[in-house]
Each structure stands twice: as C-alpha cells, then as structure tokens.
Amino acid sequence: MIYLDNAATTYPKPISVQNAVSYALKNYGANPGRAGHSMSIASAEEIYRCRLAAADFFKAPGPECIAFTLNCTHSMNYVLKGLLKQGDHVVTSCLEHNAVMRPLQALSENGVSFTTAMVYPGDNDATVDSFRKALRVNTTLIVCTHASNVWGIRLPVERIAALGHEYGIPIAIDCAQSAGVLPIDMSDGGFDYLCVACHKGLYAPMGTGMLITPNGSNLKTIIEGGTGTNSISMVQPLTMPERMESGTQNMPGIAGVRAGIEFVKSHGIETIYKHEMSLVQYLYKKLSQMKGVKLYTPEPVAPYFVPLLSFNVDEIPSEVIGQKLSELGVAVRAGLHCAPCAHECMGTLEQGAIRICPSVFSNINEMNSFVTALMKII
Amino acid sequence: MGKPLIMFHSITYAMKSRDILFQYGIKSTVERTPRSNANAGCGYSIYVPNKTDEAENILIGQGIKILGRAERDGTL
C-alpha cells in the first residue's frame, strides 16, 4: 500500500517508536505517579522524561507545562471549555477543524460568541488585519489552526499572537498539522496554549496528544478524578500537569511520544519539511498537468504552506476517487476532513476533496505510483 | 538539621526539584510521602539526606512550591 493519509495519522511508525512502546509494555507495567514501589516510580520517570523532551521541543517553560491528553481535540476542549464563559467572544479563522468549531458551537449555546476571520494565503498582512478587525471589546481568546488540515495553508500565528497580546488576549494554537513539521517555539512565539496531536507529525501512537501551557492552573476542568496527589481532598488539584491528567495515563503511548519526538529531532524539522514539501510540489506540478484535475491553492511554497495537498477530479465526488485509489493500493483521505468551514472557503462543501499528505518515509517513486493510479482512474 | 523529606504537590515537581538540585551538586531521591505526614494522602517528596536546608532554599529560589518538610518514616 502507498500510504498518503499522513495528515490523519502517520504510518508507518519509526522502529524506535515501536520499540519504545514495546519496552514500556514490558517494563513500565505499573501506574505512574501513584505508588511508591520501584516499577511505579520507573513508569513515572519515563513519563517525566517525555515531559522534559516535549518541553524542550516546544520551548515550554518546564515539564510541568506538558499535560498528556488523548489527542488534539481533547486538548482543544480543555482550553475552550476551561477558559470561556458566558459573555465571552472568541476570534477564530475560516479554516478551522471541527476540533475548534464544534466546541465553539456548543459554547455558543451558553452565551459565548465567536467571529471567523478570513485567511489570505500568501498575504500574511491581510490575514493579520482580518484578525484585528474581528476583535471586540469582550474578546477573551484567539484560537486558530497553525496550518489548515485541508489546504495546507499556514497561518502567521506568531503575528496573530502578538496582535492578541497587544490587547491582553491569549491565543490557543491548533498544532495538529504543524507539530513535527514546523518549528514551534512557545516562548518566542508568545503562545499561551498549544494543542498537539502526537500521532501525526510526531510519529507517536494514536491516542496521544498534549496540552502545553504555563497557564493550566487557570483553566476550569471538564474532567476530574484521581491524580495520585492530595487524595484526601475532594477538590481537583490546581497544580499542572495533574490538574489535566485525571485517571491512569497512556503509559506505553507516552513512551512512544518521547521516541517520536527524538525521531523528529534526529532527522531535523527543517529536513523533514523540505523533503515532504519537495514531494508535494512535485505532485502539484504533475496534477496541474492532468486534464480534469482541480487544484484550489497556488503551488505550495515555504513558508506559507505545510506539505499536504487537496484536489478534485471534475465534478466526481471525492469519495469515489478515494475509493478507486484504495482499490489500486493508494490510501488517501476523501470527503470533508472534519473541516467543513475550510471546505466552505474553497467552495468544496458539496464535493469534498481528496487529500494527499506524505511523511518522512514517503518517496518520489510512491508519488509517481500515485500519479499512475490516478491516471488509470481518470 | 532534621526533616530530610521535602514535600511537593506532585511527582512532576518532585522530579523537577531532584533535577534542579542535582545541578547544584545536591543528591536526592524521589519517594512517596509517608502517610503519617501532614499534606499526605497521596503525594511525593524528595529525600535529601545532606544539605536539606540549602536544597529547600534553592528550590524556593527557583519558584518551586514546597508543601513542607517531614521526617522520613522508615520504621514499621
């Protein structure tokens, strides 16, 4: 199989990640942060090492700023529902995933309002201006994706963060498509909340995510329970990261996160980005020469895009093309990609689109095989 | 000196404190806070057999919130 659905979950996972998960299952079989016996402490040490690695990778102030979650959606819900209250206003972008839009929709039923700012690919000034115009007196949060999961369009999040901070407004970034592909510096970027999917560009197992913030103690909780600390109290601890980590953690998965981060660091984010972008640019050129293929963005170029690409063939439903590609051994993602707003922006809400996304393991031969398969279909 | 256990809110802060102290040449180990101590009922401490006062001051200087000091409960 030629796997080009890496924007959903990267596959295959590096051997080092597989080994780390396997090692954890064999050797870290006790609950971390609960007991005092040696295997429990060893499990906790491994989780702590992962916090250290993540804090270093994202330039967070310290390991206590790393809370492990199930996925990016989970992290985003923690931020939005932990921070927003009746009367608050939020500015977001027109390219958001439902990980942002559905919580906002749910919150809107409780008196939270939001405005979507337009994003202008290749024109960061216009995009920042769009966010500026969307601000209101009662804006309490800016939340936006770092890069669209459908179109690969990268938002100027550092500038948007600076804009928000001019007015004392924090910013939460959906890093689902950017972590491991773009450099993310929490302190330099001025980001208040980073929501990360570890199973994508960090090559960790599914079911792993992170909420990275120095402000976690200020968030209301949406899940409470056992944390292994101050158990005599019925009140959820304020201290991060335990505040956001009730219940037993995904120990083997978190061991995989650390191995994934180390894998990305060993290759270098810039190298990974260049490799994947070169494949996407190659595909873009090939697809733009094929009759009936519709491309929706300019050719993806650094630094305005992340390496993924969506297209359609004439008016054929995207799922039909996706199915035919699957029959020819090519895995892509067709449909709306859980991001109807992003499709609405490009006028593809009805048809959806076929998304292709390489990983560090993809190569030019696979791109050619994909093109050959597509030519057979159309 | 006495009370060689320094207690924290969580195991994360206990481990972070151990690492900070190591940079200052002070050795410590992470342990479960004994149940007999105040602030117990699940918690973690570091056992600092030497220079405990200095260690506590270093951690306070680094902005680490400390729950208190305790004796190490090593008897049945």
Contacts between the chains, C-beta under 8 A, distances in Angstrom:
chain1	res1	chain2	res2	distance
A	32	B	11	7.7
A	33	B	10	7.3
A	33	B	11	4.5
A	33	B	12	7.8
A	33	B	44	7.7
A	34	B	42	7.7
A	35	B	32	7.0
A	36	B	31	6.3
A	36	B	32	2.9
A	41	B	30	6.4
A	44	B	11	5.2
A	44	B	15	7.4
A	44	B	30	7.9
A	45	B	15	7.1
A	48	B	11	7.5
A	48	B	12	6.4
A	48	B	15	4.6
A	48	B	16	8.0
A	51	B	12	6.7
A	62	B	16	6.6
A	63	B	12	6.1
A	63	B	15	7.7
A	63	B	16	5.9
A	64	B	10	7.8
A	64	B	12	5.2
A	64	B	13	6.4
A	64	B	16	6.6
A	227	B	10	7.5
A	227	B	42	7.9
A	228	B	10	7.8
A	228	B	11	7.0
A	228	B	42	5.5
A	229	B	9	6.1
A	229	B	10	5.0
A	229	B	11	7.6
A	229	B	42	5.5
A	229	B	43	5.6
A	229	B	44	7.6
A	230	B	9	7.2
A	230	B	39	7.4
A	230	B	41	6.3
A	230	B	42	6.3
A	230	B	43	6.3
A	231	B	41	4.8
A	231	B	42	3.8
A	232	B	40	7.8
A	232	B	41	3.3
A	232	B	42	7.7
A	233	B	41	7.6
A	237	B	9	6.6
A	237	B	10	7.4
A	239	B	9	4.1
A	239	B	10	5.4
A	239	B	13	7.2
A	239	B	65	7.7
A	241	B	10	7.7
A	241	B	12	6.0
A	242	B	9	7.5
A	242	B	10	4.9
A	242	B	12	7.2
